[in-house]
């Protein structure tokens, strides 16, 4: 339970004390954009050093002042970079924001930038930021739905990931899950026939497609039908397994190269 909060005096950053944790929400609006990456936008530390019933007095610049129950003050210095990131984004300086994140090399910064970019519908930056935090499947839908100029190419690109998953008989559920996540984030409705086919099953797809093409609202039905069936724990476990395998392959390949060089 959060018992004391304070907003930064310069930008949209929030800090608070909850139970035994001091938490900073570097981009609170992430909760409205993509809740899955919200934990990656936080800074947390143990608050037991502040004793019982501490109170946040001020949040000025990158310094938070906390008053303990005995009246003494404790000052906490936060990273100055999130505030700079907010400044760049508020001025639509997306290239500067990307350069800053590359310089800082922290997941928290990239996650904040990803959410900020989606909120401002800058899909080029969103693509870069999501890739930096390992959300590769989400990147695909950012690119396919917003970055392509030609509609025909866009339709082909949208189904590319699904076709690969079906061809190799793996990660179909992963592609469908991230597709649905993308649609919900941007308030869109599914109209792609291939996704409808694999989300619903072949038997019912034609009738649903006709209803969608006739203009019938589809978002609520699709969400109720498909979203409840998504097993995110299983999907993330599969993704982690693929990442682990890729790292092992890379390590093995590098080891072989090193052996070859020694000989």
C-alpha positions as a Markdown table, in Angstrom:
| # | Residue | x | y | z |
|---|---|---|---|---|
| 1 | Unk | 0.0 | 0.0 | 0.0 |
| 2 | Unk | 1.4 | 3.4 | -1.0 |
| 3 | Unk | 1.2 | 5.9 | 1.9 |
| 4 | Unk | 3.1 | 8.9 | 0.5 |
| 5 | Unk | 3.6 | 10.1 | -3.1 |
| 6 | Unk | 5.2 | 13.1 | -4.8 |
| 7 | Unk | 5.5 | 14.3 | -8.4 |
| 8 | Unk | 8.7 | 15.6 | -9.9 |
| 9 | Unk | 8.7 | 19.4 | -10.2 |
| 10 | Unk | 10.0 | 19.2 | -13.7 |
| 11 | Unk | 8.3 | 16.3 | -15.6 |
| 12 | Unk | 5.9 | 13.4 | -15.4 |
| 13 | Unk | 7.8 | 11.2 | -12.9 |
| 14 | Unk | 6.2 | 10.0 | -9.7 |
| 15 | Unk | 7.8 | 8.6 | -6.6 |
| 16 | Unk | 6.3 | 6.9 | -3.6 |
| 17 | Unk | 6.8 | 4.8 | -0.5 |
| 18 | Unk | 4.9 | 1.6 | -0.2 |
| 19 | Unk | 5.4 | -0.8 | 2.7 |
| 20 | Unk | 9.2 | -1.4 | 2.8 |
| 21 | Unk | 9.9 | -0.2 | -0.8 |
| 22 | Unk | 10.8 | 3.2 | -2.3 |
| 23 | Unk | 9.5 | 3.3 | -5.9 |
| 24 | Unk | 9.9 | 5.7 | -8.8 |
| 25 | Unk | 7.6 | 5.5 | -11.7 |
| 26 | Unk | 9.7 | 7.0 | -14.5 |
| 27 | Unk | 6.8 | 7.0 | -16.9 |
| 28 | Unk | 3.5 | 6.4 | -15.1 |
| 29 | Unk | 1.4 | 6.6 | -18.3 |
| 30 | Unk | 2.9 | 3.2 | -19.2 |
| 31 | Unk | 0.0 | 1.7 | -17.3 |
| 32 | Unk | -2.3 | 3.0 | -20.1 |
| 33 | Unk | 0.0 | 2.1 | -22.9 |
| 34 | Unk | 1.5 | -1.3 | -22.2 |
| 35 | Unk | 1.2 | -2.8 | -18.7 |
| 36 | Unk | 3.5 | -5.7 | -19.6 |
| 37 | Unk | 6.5 | -3.4 | -19.6 |
| 38 | Unk | 5.5 | -1.3 | -16.7 |
| 39 | Unk | 7.8 | -3.1 | -14.2 |
| 40 | Unk | 10.7 | -2.3 | -16.6 |
| 41 | Unk | 10.0 | 1.4 | -16.2 |
| 42 | Unk | 10.4 | 1.4 | -12.4 |
| 43 | Unk | 13.2 | 2.1 | -10.0 |
| 44 | Unk | 12.9 | 0.4 | -6.6 |
| 45 | Unk | 15.0 | 0.2 | -3.5 |
| 46 | Unk | 14.6 | -0.9 | 0.1 |
| 47 | Unk | 13.0 | 1.7 | 2.3 |
| 48 | Unk | 13.6 | 0.2 | 5.7 |
| 49 | Unk | 16.4 | 2.7 | 6.4 |
| 50 | Unk | 13.7 | 5.4 | 6.6 |
| 51 | Unk | 12.2 | 3.8 | 9.7 |
| 52 | Unk | 8.5 | 3.8 | 10.3 |
| 53 | Unk | 6.0 | 6.3 | 8.8 |
| 54 | Unk | 8.4 | 8.2 | 6.6 |
| 55 | Unk | 7.0 | 11.1 | 4.5 |
| 56 | Unk | 8.1 | 12.5 | 1.2 |
| 57 | Unk | 8.7 | 16.2 | 1.6 |
| 58 | Unk | 9.7 | 17.1 | -1.9 |
| 59 | Unk | 10.8 | 15.9 | -5.3 |
| 60 | Unk | 12.9 | 18.6 | -6.9 |
| 61 | Unk | 15.0 | 17.9 | -10.0 |
| 62 | Unk | 16.5 | 14.5 | -9.4 |
| 63 | Unk | 16.5 | 14.7 | -5.6 |
| 64 | Unk | 13.8 | 13.3 | -3.3 |
| 65 | Unk | 13.7 | 14.5 | 0.3 |
| 66 | Unk | 12.1 | 12.2 | 2.9 |
| 67 | Unk | 11.3 | 13.0 | 6.5 |
| 68 | Unk | 11.6 | 10.3 | 9.0 |
| 69 | Unk | 9.3 | 9.9 | 12.0 |
| 70 | Unk | 11.9 | 11.5 | 14.3 |
| 71 | Unk | 12.0 | 14.6 | 12.1 |
| 72 | Unk | 15.4 | 14.0 | 10.4 |
| 73 | Unk | 15.6 | 14.4 | 6.6 |
| 74 | Unk | 17.1 | 11.9 | 4.1 |
| 75 | Unk | 18.0 | 12.9 | 0.6 |
| 76 | Unk | 17.9 | 10.5 | -2.3 |
| 77 | Unk | 19.6 | 11.3 | -5.6 |
| 78 | Unk | 18.0 | 9.7 | -8.7 |
| 79 | Unk | 19.4 | 9.3 | -12.2 |
| 80 | Unk | 19.1 | 12.6 | -14.2 |
| 81 | Unk | 18.6 | 10.8 | -17.5 |
| 82 | Unk | 14.9 | 9.9 | -17.3 |
| 83 | Unk | 14.1 | 13.6 | -16.9 |
| 84 | Unk | 16.2 | 14.4 | -19.9 |
| 85 | Unk | 14.4 | 11.7 | -21.8 |
| 86 | Unk | 11.0 | 13.3 | -20.9 |
| 87 | Unk | 12.4 | 16.7 | -22.1 |
| 88 | Unk | 13.4 | 15.2 | -25.5 |
| 89 | Unk | 10.1 | 13.4 | -26.0 |
| 90 | Unk | 8.0 | 16.5 | -25.0 |
| 91 | Unk | 9.9 | 18.4 | -27.7 |
| 92 | Unk | 9.5 | 15.5 | -30.2 |
| 93 | Unk | 13.3 | 15.0 | -30.4 |
| 94 | Unk | 13.1 | 11.3 | -31.0 |
| 95 | Unk | 16.5 | 10.9 | -32.5 |
| 96 | Unk | 18.0 | 12.6 | -29.4 |
| 97 | Unk | 16.0 | 10.3 | -27.2 |
| 98 | Unk | 17.3 | 7.2 | -28.9 |
| 99 | Unk | 20.9 | 8.5 | -28.7 |
| 100 | Unk | 20.4 | 9.1 | -25.0 |
| 101 | Unk | 19.2 | 5.6 | -24.4 |
| 102 | Unk | 22.1 | 4.1 | -26.3 |
| 103 | Unk | 24.5 | 6.2 | -24.3 |
| 104 | Unk | 22.9 | 5.3 | -20.9 |
| 105 | Unk | 22.4 | 1.6 | -21.8 |
| 106 | Unk | 19.8 | 0.9 | -19.2 |
| 107 | Unk | 16.6 | -1.2 | -19.7 |
| 108 | Unk | 14.6 | 1.3 | -17.7 |
| 109 | Unk | 15.3 | 4.0 | -20.2 |
| 110 | Unk | 14.5 | 1.9 | -23.2 |
| 111 | Unk | 11.2 | 0.7 | -21.7 |
| 112 | Unk | 10.2 | 4.3 | -20.9 |
| 113 | Unk | 11.0 | 5.3 | -24.5 |
| 114 | Unk | 9.1 | 2.4 | -25.9 |
| 115 | Unk | 5.9 | 3.4 | -24.0 |
| 116 | Unk | 6.4 | 7.1 | -24.8 |
| 117 | Unk | 6.8 | 6.3 | -28.5 |
| 118 | Unk | 3.7 | 4.2 | -28.6 |
| 119 | Unk | 1.7 | 6.9 | -26.7 |
| 120 | Unk | 2.9 | 9.5 | -29.3 |
| 121 | Unk | 2.4 | 7.0 | -32.2 |
| 122 | Unk | 6.0 | 7.2 | -33.3 |
| 123 | Unk | 6.4 | 3.7 | -34.5 |
| 124 | Unk | 10.0 | 4.1 | -35.8 |
| 125 | Unk | 11.2 | 4.9 | -32.3 |
| 126 | Unk | 8.9 | 2.2 | -30.8 |
| 127 | Unk | 10.5 | -0.4 | -33.0 |
| 128 | Unk | 14.0 | 0.5 | -31.8 |
| 129 | Unk | 13.0 | 0.7 | -28.1 |
| 130 | Unk | 11.0 | -2.5 | -28.0 |
| 131 | Unk | 13.8 | -4.4 | -29.7 |
| 132 | Unk | 16.2 | -3.0 | -27.1 |
| 133 | Unk | 14.2 | -4.6 | -24.3 |
| 134 | Unk | 13.7 | -7.9 | -26.1 |
| 135 | Unk | 10.1 | -7.5 | -27.2 |
| 136 | Unk | 10.8 | -8.7 | -30.7 |
| 137 | Unk | 7.4 | -9.9 | -31.6 |
| 138 | Unk | 5.8 | -6.6 | -30.6 |
| 139 | Unk | 8.3 | -4.8 | -32.9 |
| 140 | Unk | 7.0 | -6.8 | -35.8 |
| 141 | Unk | 3.5 | -5.5 | -35.5 |
| 142 | Unk | 4.8 | -1.9 | -34.9 |
| 143 | Unk | 6.6 | -2.1 | -38.2 |
| 144 | Unk | 4.0 | -4.0 | -40.2 |
| 145 | Unk | 1.1 | -1.8 | -39.3 |
| 146 | Unk | 2.6 | 1.7 | -39.3 |
| 147 | Unk | 5.9 | 1.8 | -41.1 |
| 148 | Unk | 4.9 | 0.6 | -44.6 |
| 149 | Unk | 3.7 | 3.0 | -47.2 |
| 150 | Unk | 2.2 | 0.6 | -49.6 |
| 151 | Unk | -1.0 | -1.1 | -48.5 |
| 152 | Unk | -0.4 | -4.3 | -50.4 |
| 153 | Unk | 3.1 | -4.6 | -48.9 |
| 154 | Unk | 1.6 | -3.9 | -45.5 |
| 155 | Unk | -0.9 | -6.7 | -45.8 |
| 156 | Unk | 1.9 | -9.1 | -46.9 |
| 157 | Unk | 4.1 | -8.0 | -44.0 |
| 158 | Unk | 1.4 | -8.3 | -41.4 |
| 159 | Unk | 1.0 | -12.0 | -42.1 |
| 160 | Unk | 4.7 | -12.7 | -42.5 |
| 161 | Unk | 5.3 | -13.8 | -38.9 |
| 162 | Unk | 2.2 | -15.9 | -38.8 |
| 163 | Unk | 3.2 | -17.7 | -42.1 |
| 164 | Unk | 6.6 | -18.5 | -40.7 |
| 165 | Unk | 5.2 | -19.8 | -37.4 |
| 166 | Unk | 2.7 | -22.0 | -39.3 |
| 167 | Unk | 5.3 | -23.2 | -41.7 |
| 168 | Unk | 7.7 | -24.3 | -39.0 |
| 169 | Unk | 4.8 | -25.4 | -36.6 |
| 170 | Unk | 6.1 | -23.3 | -33.7 |
| 171 | Unk | 5.2 | -20.1 | -31.9 |
| 172 | Unk | 1.8 | -19.7 | -33.6 |
| 173 | Unk | 0.3 | -18.8 | -30.2 |
| 174 | Unk | 3.1 | -16.4 | -29.6 |
| 175 | Unk | 2.4 | -14.5 | -32.8 |
| 176 | Unk | -1.4 | -14.4 | -32.2 |
| 177 | Unk | -0.9 | -13.2 | -28.6 |
| 178 | Unk | 1.4 | -10.3 | -29.6 |
| 179 | Unk | -0.9 | -9.5 | -32.5 |
| 180 | Unk | -3.8 | -9.2 | -30.0 |
| 181 | Unk | -1.7 | -7.2 | -27.6 |
| 182 | Unk | -0.9 | -4.8 | -30.4 |
| 183 | Unk | -4.5 | -4.4 | -31.4 |
| 184 | Unk | -5.6 | -3.7 | -27.9 |
| 185 | Unk | -2.8 | -1.1 | -27.3 |
| 186 | Unk | -3.9 | 0.9 | -30.4 |
| 187 | Unk | -7.6 | 0.3 | -30.0 |
| 188 | Unk | -7.8 | -1.5 | -33.3 |
| 189 | Unk | -10.1 | -4.4 | -34.5 |
| 190 | Unk | -8.9 | -7.5 | -36.2 |
| 191 | Unk | -9.8 | -7.6 | -39.9 |
| 192 | Unk | -6.9 | -9.7 | -41.3 |
| 193 | Unk | -8.4 | -13.0 | -42.6 |
| 194 | Unk | -5.3 | -15.1 | -41.8 |
| 195 | Unk | -5.2 | -14.0 | -38.2 |
| 196 | Unk | -8.9 | -14.6 | -37.9 |
| 197 | Unk | -8.5 | -18.1 | -39.3 |
| 198 | Unk | -5.9 | -19.2 | -36.8 |
| 199 | Unk | -7.4 | -17.4 | -33.8 |
| 200 | Unk | -10.9 | -18.8 | -34.3 |
| 201 | Unk | -10.5 | -22.0 | -36.3 |
| 202 | Unk | -11.3 | -22.6 | -40.0 |
| 203 | Unk | -14.9 | -23.6 | -39.4 |
| 204 | Unk | -16.1 | -20.3 | -38.2 |
| 205 | Unk | -13.8 | -17.8 | -39.9 |
| 206 | Unk | -15.7 | -17.2 | -43.1 |
| 207 | Unk | -18.9 | -16.1 | -41.3 |
| 208 | Unk | -16.9 | -13.8 | -39.0 |
| 209 | Unk | -15.0 | -12.3 | -41.9 |
| 210 | Unk | -18.3 | -11.5 | -43.7 |
| 211 | Unk | -19.6 | -9.8 | -40.6 |
| 212 | Unk | -16.5 | -7.8 | -40.2 |
| 213 | Unk | -16.5 | -6.8 | -43.8 |
| 214 | Unk | -20.1 | -5.7 | -43.4 |
| 215 | Unk | -19.1 | -3.3 | -40.7 |
| 216 | Unk | -20.1 | -5.2 | -37.6 |
| 217 | Unk | -18.1 | -4.3 | -34.4 |
| 218 | Unk | -15.7 | -7.1 | -33.8 |
| 219 | Unk | -13.3 | -5.9 | -31.1 |
| 220 | Unk | -15.2 | -7.0 | -28.0 |
| 221 | Unk | -16.1 | -10.5 | -29.5 |
| 222 | Unk | -12.5 | -11.1 | -30.5 |
| 223 | Unk | -11.2 | -10.1 | -27.1 |
| 224 | Unk | -13.6 | -12.3 | -25.2 |
| 225 | Unk | -13.0 | -15.2 | -27.5 |
| 226 | Unk | -9.3 | -15.2 | -27.9 |
| 227 | Unk | -7.6 | -13.0 | -25.2 |
| 228 | Unk | -8.9 | -15.2 | -22.4 |
| 229 | Unk | -7.2 | -18.2 | -24.0 |
| 230 | Unk | -3.7 | -16.6 | -24.1 |
| 231 | Unk | -1.3 | -18.3 | -21.8 |
| 232 | Unk | 1.3 | -15.6 | -21.4 |
| 233 | Unk | 3.3 | -17.7 | -18.9 |
| 234 | Unk | 3.7 | -20.4 | -21.5 |
| 235 | Unk | 4.5 | -18.0 | -24.3 |
| 236 | Unk | 7.2 | -16.1 | -22.3 |
| 237 | Unk | 8.7 | -19.5 | -21.3 |
| 238 | Unk | 9.0 | -20.5 | -24.9 |
| 239 | Unk | 10.5 | -17.1 | -25.9 |
| 240 | Unk | 13.1 | -17.4 | -23.0 |
| 241 | Unk | 13.9 | -20.9 | -24.2 |
| 242 | Unk | 14.6 | -19.6 | -27.8 |
| 243 | Unk | 16.7 | -16.8 | -26.4 |
| 244 | Unk | 18.7 | -19.3 | -24.3 |
| 245 | Unk | 19.2 | -21.6 | -27.3 |
| 246 | Unk | 20.4 | -18.6 | -29.5 |
| 247 | Unk | 22.9 | -17.6 | -26.8 |
| 248 | Unk | 24.2 | -21.1 | -26.6 |
| 249 | Unk | 24.6 | -21.3 | -30.3 |
| 250 | Unk | 26.4 | -18.0 | -30.4 |
| 251 | Unk | 28.7 | -19.0 | -27.5 |
| 252 | Unk | 29.5 | -22.3 | -29.2 |
| 253 | Unk | 30.2 | -20.6 | -32.5 |
| 254 | Unk | 32.5 | -18.1 | -30.9 |
| 255 | Unk | 34.3 | -20.9 | -29.0 |
| 256 | Unk | 34.9 | -22.7 | -32.3 |
| 257 | Unk | 36.3 | -19.6 | -33.9 |
| 258 | Unk | 38.7 | -19.1 | -30.9 |
| 259 | Unk | 39.9 | -22.6 | -31.2 |
| 260 | Unk | 40.4 | -22.2 | -34.9 |
| 261 | Unk | 42.5 | -19.0 | -34.3 |
| 262 | Unk | 44.7 | -20.8 | -31.8 |
| 263 | Unk | 45.5 | -23.5 | -34.3 |
